[in-house]
């Protein structure tokens, strides 16, 4: 008998999979008809495309952890505030905050939108100083 899993628990499994880079475990929490929007980067449709995105993105990091700091759950939707801390393969520290919005269907993540300042992250990855002017 399958035990129902709450939307928050499914999302927690997502973060555990991402942080451990356990791609088979990540695949298990993604809906076959996944639609993902990475704000500022575009739409990604399907499990295979999403896995390729995460593998490519995280390949540039020697270490990195998404730390969920707040979960807001409403029915089958979950909004998560996240703090990321990591280090690139070149040794540069990278830290930023993000918000992910999940919609759960059939016990899996069917849609995901990812919100973070991608320009700031790119600046950190390249080792550039933060702009001080407006």
Buried (B, 14 or more C-beta within 10 A) or exposed (E): EEEEBEBBBBBBBBBBBBBEBEBEBBBBBBBEEBBBBBBEEEEBEBBEEBBEBBEEBBEBBEEBBBEBEEBEBEEBEBBBBBEBEBBBEEEBEBEBEBBBBBBBEEBBBBBBBBBBBBEBBEBBBEEEEEEEEE
